[in-house]
Amino acid sequence: MRRLALASVALLGIPLSLSACGGEASGSPDGGATAAAGSLGGAGTAVDAKAHCGERAVGLTRTLSSGAAWTMCLHVDAKRGMVLTNVDLTAPGAKALPIAHEISLAQLEVPYDTGTRLTEDITSAGFGGTKMQDLSSKECAGELVGLAVPTIGDGSTFGDIPTRKVLCSEVTDAGLAYRSAANGAVTAARKDQWTLSTVSKVGWYEYVTRYTFGADGSITPDLGATGDLSPVDYTGDSARGSAVGSGDHDHAASHSHNAVWRIHWALGTGPLAVEQYDAAPTGQQGKQSPLMDGALRRLGHATEAERASRRWWRVVAPGTKNADGHPISYEIDLGATDPFEFSEDTEHGARHGYDVAFTNYDACQVFATGNDETCGDGVPDYVAADLAPLTDPVSWVAVGFHHVPRDEDQSPMELHWQGFRMVPRDLTATRMDEPAGREGGNGQPKTYEGVPLDELTDLPGSN
């Protein structure tokens, strides 16, 4: 029996494409955006002047450290704020693949624990228009992009449509991408990521809408909250607030930030499907560890789903396969969340708190609540009315944050974040950026560092 030799160290890095500070973009006459002079280093502007994104939208593109390129269109909606459309990913050496038709916020509800205040900041106030804030180098260390921001509605009937620098585009270091000590060397590289963000001021709160696009093909929507605690929501009840003043006084009311994102999936062409993965112990013991069984289950129709241990969901394109013959998909991973039920949804009687819901695309179903359309008021209505097979899925992803104020929240409060991740699952047969010497490594190897697998003794847990 043979043991593995110790590896020597030889770092293999992948150069990063990092944008420098200070670059700006200004509006073009047709409501798009053009790059202005700035210190962007070799990365250049993210604005894609060749994109066909329509009136008042701008095309954006970035190639990241893996060689993967993201392209998309972006516009500002009066209610939803930043809206991404035609989101495509091009893996190295491959053709552009449509990932999502549209991504946006669909609601932000802020109920106070005292029961005296409830706001629906997307449908009532809106994140666009005059609520969307101009940015500077204080908020953005990357490229400032000018966008057309109508002052009233979509600007077609009333108001003006000024172009303002409201979008921050940044490419930043995202840490270690991978490391492997094998074959006599350490193979390692760092990675970068591309973030797009805007700031909207609604009352005393200021919200950062942010989307992060990874070199690995991941998409991370986040909502950050800063600004100030509500000056009019204080309570004498310590069960519903936290003392932020001297002594046991000035209890700032606790409250929730209940957010829902809406993703209309693309994933190439052809009908899509939705699957839920669950794994659970079998109650049986293996040679060294308990046996665990996991499986995917097809969700055939519109549904509301709740999180559970070892559970995730994926949107899959059954007819589009990677080089291994596996259908391509994107996995929805929920991060930290305080599950909630929208106050408006409680009027339906039965509980309608969901972590993820899936419906078929309907152009009039835009908001998670307060939709005010004939197609339904919100997600429970959409699910109840959607009896067709689930083939053109829209994901409604709910992430809650229960905010119990602390002394350090004043003033202004530190940004607190809530969000989730969408990661590729079987989009490519191997990682997109295979390092030199690792090409073609796919499936179970026959040897490790030249040693047949049945002769290996230096395994985790071995003596």
C-alpha positions in Angstrom: 0.0 0.0 0.0 1.3 3.4 -0.9 1.0 6.8 0.6 0.9 10.1 -1.3 4.0 12.2 -1.6 3.9 15.7 -0.1 3.1 18.4 -2.7 5.5 21.2 -3.4 4.1 24.7 -3.7 3.7 26.5 -7.1 1.0 29.1 -7.3 -0.8 29.4 -10.6 -2.8 32.6 -10.7 -5.4 34.0 -13.1 -5.1 37.7 -13.8 -8.0 39.8 -12.6 -9.8 42.4 -14.5 -10.4 45.0 -11.9 -11.9 48.4 -12.6 -10.3 51.4 -11.0 -12.1 54.2 -9.2 -13.5 57.3 -10.7 -14.8 56.3 -14.1 -18.1 57.8 -15.1 -20.7 57.5 -17.8 -23.1 60.1 -19.1 -26.3 59.9 -20.9 -26.7 59.8 -24.7 -29.5 61.7 -26.5 -31.6 58.6 -27.0 -31.7 57.8 -23.3 -28.9 55.2 -23.2 -25.5 55.8 -21.8 -22.0 56.5 -23.0 -18.6 56.3 -21.2 -17.1 59.5 -20.1 -13.4 60.1 -19.4 -12.4 58.5 -16.2 -9.7 56.4 -14.5 -10.9 52.9 -15.6 -7.5 51.4 -16.1 -7.5 48.7 -18.8 -11.0 47.4 -18.0 -12.8 50.0 -19.9 -16.5 50.9 -19.5 -19.2 48.3 -18.8 -21.5 50.2 -21.2 -22.1 48.2 -24.4 -22.7 50.8 -27.1 -23.6 48.0 -29.6 -26.4 46.5 -27.5 -30.0 46.8 -28.8 -31.8 47.3 -25.5 -34.6 49.7 -26.6 -35.5 53.2 -25.5 -34.3 54.4 -22.0 -32.3 51.2 -21.4 -28.6 50.6 -21.5 -26.6 47.6 -22.5 -23.9 46.4 -20.2 -21.2 43.7 -20.5 -18.2 42.4 -18.5 -15.8 39.6 -18.9 -14.5 38.2 -15.6 -11.5 36.3 -14.4 -12.8 32.9 -15.6 -13.2 34.2 -19.1 -16.9 34.1 -18.8 -18.8 37.1 -20.1 -22.0 38.6 -18.8 -24.2 40.8 -21.0 -27.6 42.3 -20.2 -29.9 45.3 -20.6 -30.9 47.6 -17.7 -33.5 50.2 -17.2 -35.2 52.1 -14.3 -38.8 51.3 -13.5 -40.8 53.8 -11.5 -41.9 51.2 -9.0 -39.3 48.4 -9.1 -36.2 50.6 -9.5 -33.4 48.7 -11.3 -34.7 46.1 -13.7 -32.4 43.7 -15.6 -33.5 42.1 -18.9 -32.0 39.8 -21.4 -29.4 38.5 -19.0 -26.9 36.2 -21.0 -23.8 34.3 -20.0 -21.1 33.3 -22.4 -18.8 30.6 -21.0 -15.2 30.5 -22.4 -15.3 29.0 -25.9 -19.1 28.7 -26.0 -22.0 30.7 -27.5 -24.0 33.1 -25.4 -26.7 31.4 -23.3 -29.8 33.3 -22.2 -30.2 32.9 -18.4 -33.1 35.2 -17.5 -35.6 37.3 -19.4 -36.0 39.6 -16.5 -34.9 40.1 -12.8 -36.2 42.7 -10.4 -37.6 43.3 -7.0 -41.3 42.5 -6.8 -42.1 43.9 -3.3 -40.7 45.2 -0.1 -43.0 45.2 2.9 -42.0 46.8 6.2 -44.4 46.0 9.1 -43.6 47.3 12.5 -43.9 45.0 15.5 -46.1 47.6 17.3 -48.8 47.1 14.7 -49.0 50.8 14.1 -47.2 51.0 10.7 -47.0 49.0 7.5 -45.4 50.2 4.3 -45.2 48.6 0.9 -42.2 50.4 -0.4 -42.2 49.1 -4.0 -45.9 49.4 -4.9 -46.7 52.5 -2.8 -43.5 54.6 -2.9 -41.4 53.0 -5.6 -37.6 52.7 -5.9 -37.4 54.7 -9.2 -38.2 58.3 -10.1 -37.2 60.9 -7.6 -36.7 58.2 -5.0 -33.6 56.9 -6.9 -30.5 58.8 -5.7 -27.6 60.3 -7.6 -24.3 58.7 -6.8 -20.8 59.9 -6.5 -17.3 58.4 -5.8 -18.3 58.3 -2.1 -20.8 55.5 -2.8 -19.1 54.0 -5.9 -15.5 53.0 -6.3 -16.1 51.8 -9.8 -17.9 53.3 -12.9 -20.8 55.6 -12.5 -23.4 55.1 -15.3 -26.0 57.6 -16.3 -29.5 56.2 -16.8 -32.8 57.7 -18.0 -34.9 58.1 -14.8 -38.5 59.4 -15.5 -39.7 61.7 -12.8 -43.4 60.6 -13.1 -44.3 57.1 -14.0 -42.7 55.9 -17.3 -42.4 59.5 -18.5 -44.6 59.0 -21.5 -47.4 61.3 -20.2 -46.2 63.6 -17.5 -42.9 64.8 -16.1 -39.4 64.8 -17.4 -36.9 62.0 -18.2 -33.5 63.3 -17.0 -30.4 61.2 -17.4 -28.7 60.9 -14.0 -25.7 59.0 -12.6 -27.6 56.5 -10.5 -25.9 53.2 -11.4 -22.7 51.9 -9.9 -20.8 49.3 -11.8 -17.8 47.7 -10.0 -15.5 44.7 -10.7 -13.9 43.7 -7.4 -11.8 40.9 -6.0 -14.0 38.1 -4.8 -11.3 36.0 -3.0 -10.0 32.5 -3.6 -11.6 30.7 -6.5 -10.0 27.4 -5.9 -7.0 25.6 -4.4 -5.7 22.0 -4.9 -2.5 20.5 -3.6 -2.0 17.6 -6.0 0.3 16.4 -8.7 3.3 17.8 -6.9 2.1 21.4 -6.9 -0.4 23.8 -5.4 -2.9 25.0 -8.1 -4.7 28.1 -6.9 -6.3 31.3 -8.3 -8.4 34.2 -7.1 -11.5 35.4 -8.9 -13.4 38.6 -9.4 -17.1 39.6 -9.5 -19.2 42.3 -11.1 -21.7 44.2 -9.0 -24.4 46.6 -10.2 -26.1 48.8 -7.6 -28.5 51.7 -7.1 -29.7 53.6 -4.0 -33.3 54.5 -3.4 -34.5 56.7 -0.5 -37.9 55.9 0.9 -38.7 58.0 3.9 -35.9 57.7 6.5 -34.6 54.4 5.0 -32.2 54.2 2.1 -32.1 50.9 0.2 -29.3 49.6 -1.9 -30.5 47.3 -4.7 -27.5 45.2 -5.7 -26.9 42.3 -8.2 -23.5 40.5 -8.1 -22.5 38.4 -11.1 -19.8 35.8 -10.4 -16.9 34.5 -12.5 -18.4 31.1 -11.8 -21.8 32.0 -13.4 -23.6 32.8 -10.1 -26.1 35.6 -9.6 -26.6 37.1 -6.2 -29.5 39.5 -5.6 -29.2 41.6 -2.4 -31.0 44.3 -0.7 -29.2 46.6 1.7 -30.8 49.0 4.2 -29.2 52.1 5.7 -30.3 55.6 6.4 -32.0 56.3 9.8 -34.3 54.5 12.2 -37.8 55.7 12.0 -38.0 58.8 14.2 -41.8 58.3 14.8 -41.8 54.6 15.7 -40.7 54.4 19.3 -42.6 52.4 22.0 -42.6 52.0 25.7 -43.0 48.2 25.3 -39.6 46.5 25.5 -41.2 43.4 23.9 -41.7 45.3 20.6 -38.6 47.5 20.6 -35.1 48.0 21.8 -33.7 50.8 24.0 -31.3 52.9 22.0 -31.2 56.0 24.2 -29.8 56.5 27.7 -31.0 53.9 30.2 -34.2 51.9 29.6 -35.8 54.6 27.4 -36.4 55.4 23.8 -37.3 51.9 22.5 -37.0 52.0 18.8 -39.6 49.7 17.4 -38.6 46.4 15.9 -39.7 45.8 12.4 -39.2 43.5 9.4 -37.9 44.0 5.9 -39.9 41.5 3.8 -38.5 41.4 0.3 -39.5 39.3 -2.8 -37.5 39.1 -6.1 -39.1 38.0 -9.4 -37.0 36.1 -11.9 -38.4 35.1 -15.3 -36.1 32.4 -16.5 -34.8 31.8 -20.0 -32.1 29.0 -20.0 -31.7 28.7 -23.7 -34.8 27.8 -25.8 -37.6 25.4 -25.3 -39.8 24.5 -22.3 -38.3 24.6 -18.9 -39.2 22.7 -15.7 -38.8 23.2 -11.9 -37.5 20.6 -9.5 -37.2 20.4 -5.7 -34.3 18.5 -4.0 -34.7 17.0 -0.6 -32.4 14.7 1.4 -33.0 13.0 4.7 -31.4 10.3 6.9 -32.6 6.8 6.2 -32.2 5.7 9.8 -29.6 3.1 8.7 -25.9 3.2 9.4 -23.2 2.7 6.8 -19.7 1.4 7.4 -18.6 4.8 8.9 -21.5 7.2 8.6 -25.3 7.3 8.6 -27.0 6.6 5.2 -28.7 9.6 3.6 -31.0 9.5 0.6 -31.7 12.5 -1.6 -33.7 13.0 -4.8 -35.1 15.6 -7.1 -38.9 15.9 -7.5 -40.6 17.6 -10.5 -43.0 20.4 -9.5 -45.5 20.1 -12.4 -47.6 23.1 -11.7 -47.5 26.5 -10.0 -46.8 26.2 -6.3 -45.7 27.8 -3.1 -42.8 26.1 -1.3 -41.1 26.5 2.1 -37.4 26.0 3.0 -36.3 22.9 4.9 -33.0 21.3 5.9 -31.1 20.0 2.9 -33.7 21.5 0.4 -33.1 23.5 -2.7 -34.8 24.2 -6.0 -33.6 24.3 -9.6 -35.0 25.6 -12.9 -33.9 23.1 -15.5 -33.9 23.0 -19.3 -34.7 19.3 -20.0 -34.0 19.6 -23.7 -30.6 21.5 -23.4 -27.7 19.3 -22.4 -24.1 20.0 -21.4 -21.2 18.1 -22.9 -21.8 15.3 -20.3 -25.4 14.9 -21.5 -26.8 16.4 -18.3 -29.7 19.0 -18.6 -28.5 22.5 -17.8 -30.1 24.2 -14.8 -29.8 27.0 -12.2 -30.1 26.2 -8.5 -31.8 28.6 -6.1 -30.0 28.7 -2.7 -31.7 30.6 0.1 -29.3 32.3 2.5 -30.2 33.6 6.0 -33.8 34.6 6.2 -36.6 35.3 8.7 -39.6 33.6 7.0 -42.7 35.7 6.8 -46.2 36.0 5.5 -47.2 39.2 3.8 -49.8 41.2 5.8 -51.9 41.4 2.6 -51.7 37.7 2.1 -53.2 36.9 5.5 -56.5 38.1 4.1 -56.7 34.9 2.0 -57.5 33.0 5.2 -55.2 30.0 4.9 -51.5 30.6 5.5 -49.6 31.8 2.4 -46.1 32.3 3.7 -43.6 31.0 1.1 -39.9 31.1 0.7 -40.1 30.4 -3.0 -43.1 30.3 -5.3 -43.2 29.3 -9.0 -45.7 30.4 -11.6 -45.9 30.5 -15.4 -45.0 33.8 -16.9 -47.8 36.3 -17.2 -46.9 39.8 -18.3 -49.5 41.4 -15.9 -48.1 39.5 -12.8 -45.4 42.0 -11.8 -45.7 42.5 -8.0 -45.8 40.0 -5.2 -48.6 41.9 -3.5 -50.5 45.0 -4.5 -50.5 44.1 -8.1 -53.9 45.8 -8.7 -54.5 43.9 -12.0 -57.2 41.6 -13.3 -54.7 38.7 -13.2 -54.6 38.8 -9.4 -53.4 40.9 -6.4 -50.3 38.8 -5.6 -48.6 35.5 -5.6 -51.3 33.4 -3.8 -53.8 34.5 -6.5 -51.3 33.7 -9.3 -50.7 30.2 -8.0 -54.4 29.5 -7.5 -55.3 30.5 -11.0 -52.4 28.9 -12.8 -53.5 25.4 -13.7 -51.2 24.9 -16.8 -48.1 22.7 -16.7 -45.1 24.7 -15.4 -43.0 25.3 -18.5 -42.3 29.0 -18.6 -41.3 29.6 -14.9 -41.1 32.7 -12.9 -39.5 32.4 -9.5 -40.8 34.5 -6.6 -38.0 34.4 -3.9 -38.9 35.7 -0.5 -36.2 36.8 2.0 -37.0 38.4 5.3 -34.9 40.3 7.9 -36.3 41.1 11.3 -34.6 44.2 12.5 -34.3 44.7 16.3 -32.6 48.1 16.6 -29.3 48.4 18.5 -27.4 51.4 19.8 -25.0 51.2 16.9 -27.8 51.8 14.4 -27.6 55.5 15.1 -26.8 57.4 13.1 -26.9 56.7 10.2 -27.2 52.9 10.6 -24.7 50.5 9.2 -25.9 48.7 6.1 -27.6 45.4 6.8 -28.1 42.9 3.9 -30.6 40.2 2.9 -30.5 38.2 -0.3 -30.0 34.8 -1.9 -27.9 33.1 -4.7 -28.6 31.5 -8.0 -25.8 29.1 -9.1 -25.3 27.1 -12.2 -25.8 23.4 -11.9 -24.5 21.3 -14.8 -24.3 24.4 -17.1 -20.9 23.2 -18.2 -19.3 19.7 -18.0 -16.5 21.0 -15.8 -15.6 24.3 -14.2 -15.4 27.2 -16.7 -11.8 28.1 -16.0 -9.9 24.8 -15.9 -6.2 25.6 -15.0 -3.3 24.4 -17.0 -2.7 20.7 -16.3 -6.2 20.0 -15.3 -7.8 19.9 -18.7 -10.0 16.9 -19.4 -10.5 16.0 -15.7 -14.1 14.8 -15.8 -15.7 12.1 -13.8 -14.0 9.6 -11.4 -10.3 9.4 -12.0 -8.5 6.1 -12.2 -5.5 7.4 -10.3 -4.6 10.2 -7.9 -1.1 11.7 -8.4 -0.2 8.5 -10.3 -1.4 6.1 -7.6 -4.3 3.7 -8.4 -7.3 4.5 -6.3 -7.4 1.0 -4.6 -3.8 1.6 -3.4 -4.5 4.9 -1.7 -4.2 5.0 2.1 -3.8 8.7 2.8 -7.5 9.3 2.8 -9.6 11.5 5.1 -10.2 9.5 8.3 -7.6 6.9 7.6 -4.8 6.1 10.1 
